[in-house]
Amino acid sequence: MATLVTPDDIEAAAARIDGHVRATPVLEIAAGELGLPTAVTLKLELLQHTGSFKPRGAFNRVLRATVPAAGLIAASGGNHGAAVAHVAAQLGHRAEVFVPSTSPALKVERIAALGGDVHVIEGYYDQAQLAADARQLETGALLVHPYEHPDVVAGQGTMGRELERQAGPFDTVVVATGGGGFIGGQAAWFAGRARVVSVEPATSRCLQAALQAGHPVDVEVSGLGSDSLGAARLGSVSWEAVRRYVDHAVVVDEAAIRSAQLAIWDELRLVAEPGGAAALAALRSGAYVPASGERLAVVVCGANCDPATVAPVTETRVLPRDSVT
């Protein structure tokens, strides 16, 4: 039986990682802004260290463990790998990170820039995880899995705790789902006190498939956002919270994700990666339709992409000198 992460576990994680992660800001958005039908509170977790929520879980996992001389090892589509490299650098460890060939070059370069020893594996995230598992058996390094560990899930749940203290209470919290560590943490924290809505790309939908089957099942993974939301199977630790506290799972297509990315740039001047914009896409596209008066929080959870893929470069127009003020 997998461990059910509890609010007490998340409280302990928050105390443990205090001083290692940022308290990311919230932003109140009025109805009509960002193409939204209702007012929402945005949680800007894309402003976390390394550009995503991932350091929360990685710090909690490592700070609770005894780290061997071989250091840390992880597999990642990019964001978790950057977080593990950051944690290793901050705490004085070495880190090996296995990434799939389908990850954007920007994410691979970011991991290396943070000090991680990067290995690129042909395929998607699951192929990288198999390679990392094999390497861990050789070296004895501490495996920091992106979602299949209760300390990682508890660390991710600190975002929900922080959000509730900043701007709660909420009726509904809308979050993107990959392997389930992030939504599992939020579900464990709110534990039925608020509705937690999962949003996945239509081409990577392991949580929706698990809810339909009644247990985690394998799914095909492809398309936009697969580098951050492309797990082939929901994690068993997250499933324990998801099956109890998440009953609403929606999917969004690539056009809706791209549109949400552009809206975040146009109106907020923030660059969100596809996975980071997916939760907002669900509201903008009507994949999730809130009830009248429903108080919503939407998490923008990642920023690691090439800005040119979000805001296409247009021709620069030079203004006459006397027109510039």
C-alpha positions as CSV (number, residue, x, y, z in Angstrom):
1,M,0.0,0.0,0.0
2,A,1.3,3.4,-0.9
3,T,1.5,6.1,1.8
4,L,-1.3,8.6,2.1
5,V,0.4,12.0,2.6
6,T,-1.5,14.1,5.3
7,P,-1.8,17.8,6.2
8,D,0.5,17.1,9.1
9,D,3.2,15.8,6.7
10,I,2.8,19.0,4.7
11,E,3.1,21.2,7.8
12,A,6.3,19.4,8.7
13,A,7.6,19.8,5.1
14,A,6.8,23.6,5.2
15,A,8.9,24.0,8.3
16,R,11.7,21.9,6.9
17,I,12.1,23.8,3.6
18,D,11.5,27.2,5.0
19,G,14.3,29.5,3.9
20,H,15.1,27.2,0.9
21,V,12.1,28.1,-1.3
22,R,10.4,31.3,-2.2
23,A,6.9,32.3,-1.0
24,T,5.6,32.9,-4.6
25,P,3.1,35.8,-5.1
26,V,-0.6,35.7,-5.8
27,L,-2.4,38.0,-8.3
28,E,-6.1,38.9,-8.3
29,I,-7.6,38.8,-11.8
30,A,-10.9,40.4,-12.5
31,A,-13.6,38.8,-14.6
32,G,-12.9,39.6,-18.2
33,E,-9.1,39.8,-17.8
34,L,-7.0,37.0,-19.4
35,G,-10.2,36.0,-21.3
36,L,-11.7,34.5,-18.1
37,P,-15.4,34.3,-17.4
38,T,-15.0,35.0,-13.7
39,A,-12.6,36.5,-11.2
40,V,-9.7,34.2,-10.1
41,T,-6.6,34.2,-7.9
42,L,-3.5,33.3,-9.8
43,K,-0.7,31.6,-7.9
44,L,2.5,32.5,-9.7
45,E,4.5,29.4,-8.9
46,L,6.5,29.9,-12.1
47,L,8.5,32.5,-10.0
48,Q,9.8,29.8,-7.7
49,H,13.5,29.0,-7.8
50,T,14.5,27.3,-11.1
51,G,11.1,28.4,-12.7
52,S,8.7,25.8,-11.3
53,F,7.2,24.4,-8.1
54,K,9.7,21.5,-8.2
55,P,12.2,22.7,-5.6
56,R,9.5,22.3,-2.9
57,G,9.4,18.5,-3.2
58,A,13.1,18.1,-4.0
59,F,14.3,20.0,-1.0
60,N,11.9,18.1,1.3
61,R,13.0,14.8,-0.1
62,V,16.8,15.5,0.3
63,L,16.6,17.3,3.7
64,R,14.8,14.3,5.2
65,A,17.3,11.8,3.8
66,T,20.9,10.8,4.4
67,V,22.7,11.7,1.2
68,P,25.5,9.2,0.2
69,A,28.8,10.3,-1.2
70,A,27.5,9.6,-4.7
71,G,25.0,12.4,-4.2
72,L,21.6,12.7,-5.9
73,I,20.2,11.1,-9.0
74,A,17.0,11.9,-10.9
75,A,15.1,11.5,-14.1
76,S,13.2,14.5,-15.5
77,G,11.6,16.1,-18.4
78,G,13.4,19.2,-17.3
79,N,11.8,21.1,-14.4
80,H,12.5,18.4,-11.8
81,G,16.0,18.0,-13.0
82,A,16.7,21.7,-12.7
83,A,15.3,21.6,-9.1
84,V,17.5,18.6,-8.2
85,A,20.6,20.3,-9.6
86,H,19.7,23.5,-7.6
87,V,19.1,21.5,-4.4
88,A,22.4,19.7,-4.9
89,A,24.3,23.0,-5.4
90,Q,22.7,24.6,-2.4
91,L,23.3,21.7,-0.1
92,G,26.8,20.7,-1.3
93,H,26.0,17.5,-3.2
94,R,26.6,16.3,-6.7
95,A,23.7,15.4,-9.0
96,E,23.2,13.2,-12.0
97,V,20.1,13.9,-14.1
98,F,18.7,11.8,-16.9
99,V,16.5,13.6,-19.4
100,P,14.6,12.3,-22.5
101,S,15.6,13.4,-26.0
102,T,12.2,15.0,-26.3
103,S,12.9,17.6,-23.7
104,P,13.5,21.1,-25.0
105,A,17.2,22.0,-25.3
106,L,16.6,25.0,-23.0
107,K,15.7,22.7,-20.1
108,V,18.7,20.4,-20.7
109,E,21.0,23.4,-20.8
110,R,19.4,24.8,-17.6
111,I,20.2,21.7,-15.7
112,A,23.8,21.7,-16.8
113,A,24.1,25.4,-15.9
114,L,22.9,24.7,-12.4
115,G,25.7,22.1,-12.0
116,G,23.9,18.8,-12.9
117,D,25.6,16.1,-14.8
118,V,23.1,15.5,-17.6
119,H,22.5,12.3,-19.6
120,V,20.2,12.5,-22.6
121,I,18.1,9.3,-23.2
122,E,16.2,8.6,-26.4
123,G,12.4,8.7,-25.8
124,Y,10.1,10.3,-23.3
125,Y,10.3,10.7,-19.5
126,D,9.7,7.0,-18.7
127,Q,12.7,5.9,-20.7
128,A,14.8,8.4,-18.8
129,Q,13.5,7.1,-15.5
130,L,14.5,3.5,-16.4
131,A,18.0,4.7,-17.2
132,A,18.2,6.7,-13.9
133,D,17.0,3.6,-11.9
134,A,19.7,1.4,-13.5
135,R,22.4,4.0,-12.8
136,Q,21.2,4.4,-9.2
137,L,21.8,0.7,-8.6
138,E,25.4,1.1,-9.8
139,T,26.3,4.2,-7.7
140,G,24.1,4.1,-4.7
141,A,23.1,7.7,-5.1
142,L,19.9,9.0,-3.5
143,L,17.1,8.7,-6.0
144,V,15.0,11.9,-6.0
145,H,11.9,10.7,-8.0
146,P,9.8,13.6,-9.4
147,Y,6.5,12.3,-7.8
148,E,6.8,8.7,-6.6
149,H,7.8,9.4,-3.0
150,P,5.7,10.7,0.0
151,D,8.4,13.4,0.9
152,V,8.2,14.8,-2.6
153,V,4.4,14.9,-2.6
154,A,4.4,16.5,0.8
155,G,6.8,19.1,-0.3
156,Q,4.7,20.0,-3.3
157,G,1.7,20.3,-1.0
158,T,3.4,23.2,0.7
159,M,2.2,25.3,-2.2
160,G,-1.4,24.8,-1.3
161,R,-0.7,25.6,2.3
162,E,1.0,28.8,1.3
163,L,-1.7,29.8,-1.1
164,E,-4.4,29.3,1.5
165,R,-2.6,31.5,3.9
166,Q,-2.0,34.2,1.3
167,A,-5.5,34.4,-0.1
168,G,-7.9,31.6,1.0
169,P,-10.3,30.1,1.6
170,F,-11.2,28.8,-1.9
171,D,-14.0,26.7,-3.3
172,T,-11.7,25.3,-6.1
173,V,-8.0,25.1,-6.9
174,V,-7.2,24.3,-10.5
175,V,-3.8,22.7,-11.2
176,A,-1.9,21.0,-14.1
177,T,-1.1,17.3,-13.7
178,G,1.9,15.3,-14.9
179,G,2.9,12.3,-12.9
180,G,0.7,13.5,-10.0
181,G,3.1,14.8,-7.4
182,F,1.8,18.3,-7.6
183,I,-1.9,17.6,-7.7
184,G,-1.4,14.9,-5.1
185,G,0.2,17.4,-2.8
186,Q,-2.6,19.9,-3.2
187,A,-5.3,17.2,-2.8
188,A,-3.5,16.0,0.4
189,W,-3.4,19.5,1.8
190,F,-7.0,20.5,1.1
191,A,-8.3,17.0,1.9
192,G,-11.8,17.8,0.7
193,R,-12.0,21.3,2.2
194,A,-11.7,22.7,-1.4
195,R,-12.3,21.1,-4.8
196,V,-9.0,20.3,-6.6
197,V,-9.4,20.1,-10.4
198,S,-6.8,18.3,-12.5
199,V,-5.9,19.7,-16.0
200,E,-4.0,17.6,-18.5
201,P,-3.1,17.9,-22.2
202,A,-5.4,15.7,-24.3
203,T,-2.4,13.8,-25.4
204,S,-1.0,13.0,-21.9
205,R,-3.9,12.2,-19.5
206,C,-2.7,9.6,-16.9
207,L,-4.8,11.1,-14.1
208,Q,-8.1,11.2,-16.0
209,A,-7.4,7.6,-17.2
210,A,-6.7,6.5,-13.6
211,L,-10.0,8.0,-12.4
212,Q,-11.9,6.3,-15.2
213,A,-10.3,2.9,-14.5
214,G,-10.4,3.1,-10.7
215,H,-6.6,2.7,-10.5
216,P,-3.4,4.0,-12.3
217,V,-3.1,2.7,-15.8
218,D,-0.6,3.2,-18.6
219,V,-1.4,5.8,-21.3
220,E,0.3,7.0,-24.5
221,V,2.2,10.3,-24.2
222,S,2.9,12.8,-26.9
223,G,2.5,16.4,-27.9
224,L,2.8,19.8,-26.4
225,G,3.6,19.9,-22.7
226,S,4.8,16.3,-22.6
227,D,8.2,17.4,-21.2
228,S,6.5,18.5,-18.0
229,L,3.1,16.7,-18.0
230,G,4.1,13.6,-19.9
231,A,4.1,10.7,-17.4
232,A,2.7,7.5,-18.8
233,R,1.2,6.4,-15.5
234,L,0.0,8.3,-12.4
235,G,2.2,7.8,-9.3
236,S,0.9,5.4,-6.6
237,V,1.7,7.8,-3.8
238,S,-0.3,10.6,-5.5
239,W,-3.1,8.2,-6.3
240,E,-3.9,7.7,-2.6
241,A,-4.8,11.4,-2.3
242,V,-6.2,11.7,-5.8
243,R,-8.7,8.8,-5.4
244,R,-10.0,10.3,-2.2
245,Y,-10.1,14.0,-3.0
246,V,-10.0,14.6,-6.8
247,D,-13.2,13.9,-8.7
248,H,-12.9,16.4,-11.5
249,A,-10.3,15.9,-14.2
250,V,-10.4,17.7,-17.5
251,V,-8.2,17.8,-20.6
252,V,-7.3,20.7,-22.9
253,D,-6.0,20.7,-26.5
254,E,-2.8,22.2,-27.7
255,A,-4.5,25.3,-29.2
256,A,-6.0,26.1,-25.8
257,I,-2.6,25.8,-24.1
258,R,-0.9,28.0,-26.7
259,S,-3.7,30.6,-26.4
260,A,-3.3,30.6,-22.6
261,Q,0.5,31.1,-22.9
262,L,-0.1,34.1,-25.2
263,A,-2.7,35.6,-22.9
264,I,-0.3,35.4,-19.9
265,W,2.4,37.1,-21.9
266,D,0.1,39.8,-23.5
267,E,-1.6,40.8,-20.3
268,L,0.9,39.9,-17.5
269,R,4.2,40.0,-19.4
270,L,5.1,36.6,-17.9
271,V,6.4,33.7,-19.9
272,A,4.7,30.4,-19.0
273,E,5.7,27.1,-20.5
274,P,2.9,24.9,-21.9
275,G,2.5,22.8,-18.7
276,G,2.5,26.0,-16.7
277,A,-0.3,27.5,-18.7
278,A,-2.5,24.4,-18.8
279,A,-4.6,25.2,-15.7
280,L,-5.5,28.6,-17.1
281,A,-6.3,27.1,-20.4
282,A,-9.0,24.9,-18.8
283,L,-10.9,28.0,-17.7
284,R,-10.4,30.1,-20.8
285,S,-11.5,27.2,-23.1
286,G,-14.5,26.1,-21.1
287,A,-13.0,22.7,-20.2
288,Y,-13.8,23.6,-16.6
289,V,-16.9,25.8,-16.1
290,P,-17.2,27.3,-12.6
291,A,-20.5,27.8,-10.9
292,S,-21.8,31.3,-10.2
293,G,-19.9,32.7,-7.2
294,E,-17.3,29.9,-7.1
295,R,-14.1,31.2,-5.6
296,L,-11.2,30.0,-7.7
297,A,-7.5,29.7,-7.5
298,V,-5.5,28.8,-10.6
299,V,-1.8,27.8,-10.5
300,V,0.6,29.0,-13.2
301,C,3.3,26.4,-12.3
302,G,6.2,26.7,-14.8
303,A,8.2,29.1,-16.9
304,N,10.9,27.0,-18.5
305,C,10.6,27.5,-22.2
306,D,12.1,29.6,-25.0
307,P,10.3,33.0,-24.8
308,A,10.2,33.1,-28.6
309,T,7.8,30.1,-28.6
310,V,5.3,32.1,-26.5
311,A,5.5,35.6,-28.0
312,P,6.6,35.3,-31.7
313,V,9.1,37.9,-32.7
314,T,7.5,40.7,-34.8
315,E,9.1,43.4,-36.9
316,T,10.5,46.2,-34.8
317,R,9.3,49.7,-35.8
318,V,11.8,52.5,-35.0
319,L,10.0,55.6,-33.8
320,P,11.2,59.1,-34.6
321,R,13.3,60.6,-31.9
322,D,10.8,63.4,-31.1
323,S,8.0,60.8,-30.6
324,V,9.8,59.1,-27.7
325,T,9.0,60.3,-24.2
